[in-house]
């Protein structure tokens, strides 16, 4: 799978009722898989299912006290979360026969990281505009790069990714 596919950069699926039904089914399959995982790990959590931007979105949430235990499923810099997401996508693919672009969030990690990345990107955009020089950001995973590319595009600038995993990074260019 290419980096763009992992990050969800490929052509969006249609939003017809049939497509939405298929995405809801992906979410249900993922929820079943994740419930089993939580049982095995002896962790408490509720699973929220949604369809967001042409993909199934699943989040594991918990009460305040339980969130600290769920954060073990996030891991350092979201590494465990990325692995659980890939395993969940594979479980969905095994049932449906189709590649899944499902996005998984655990204990609000991705939501919080999206906010942080937006701030980082906005600061870098200000610096690029002020200096007229391109700026390379620190290495990021595909999800993080996608967030930054979206912020840069919304600001009217151009960005691309350079390097090879795990050192792949976003470079922001002046307008």
Buried (B, 14 or more C-beta within 10 A) or exposed (E): EEBEEBBBBBEEBEEEEEBBEBBBBBBBBBBBBBBEBBEEEEBBBEBEBEBEEBBBBBBBBBEEEBBEBBBEBBBEEBEBBBEBBBBBBEBBBEBEEEEBBBBBBBBBBBEEBBEEBBEBBBEBBEEBBEEEEBBEBEBBBBBBBBBBBBBBEEBEBBBEBEEEEEEBBBBBEBE
